[in-house]
Amino acid sequence: MSSATERATAGFLVWRLSMKWRVAVDRAVAPLGLTHAQYALMASLHGIGRSGLRPSQRELADRTGLEPLYVSKLARALESSGLVARTRDPNDPRAMQLSLTEQGRDVTRRAITVVQGLLDQLLEPLGGQDSPRTREFTRELAILLDAPLDPHTANDKEPS
């Protein structure tokens, strides 16, 4: 660990790790014609679709942490590329349901394989994907993701 990262805040390190991961995934899936955000959407659709569900764009936004408007934009671009199908929800005509096309499933399976290789590289210093350190790291990340974060509340606090 460099002296710069030893003095860094947790927020800075989380940001740097997320940027490192995003850039690595962007580069890894680019040969498949995808960006990191498109991969995140398609991999999530792949996981949901295996249980036979067709999520709405809003449900997919909630699952991925992406803004609903951005999910809509990504879904439209992926639909134009023939990777995603967007259909009206029969229970809510305002909502669009998403699913992978056959071509989308093929591209997603290949992308998942590539990204799993990156994940192996990332987690190797912790002992690999199945190590106790990685399981603990994953639990810690889940705790942080579950913690509420409201920027309005942070701005309302008076300086001490």
Summary of the structure (lengths in Angstrom):
residues: 160
radius of gyration: 18.3
end to end distance: 32.5
largest distance: 57.2
contacts: 408
relative contact order: 0.10
helix: 68%
strand: 10%
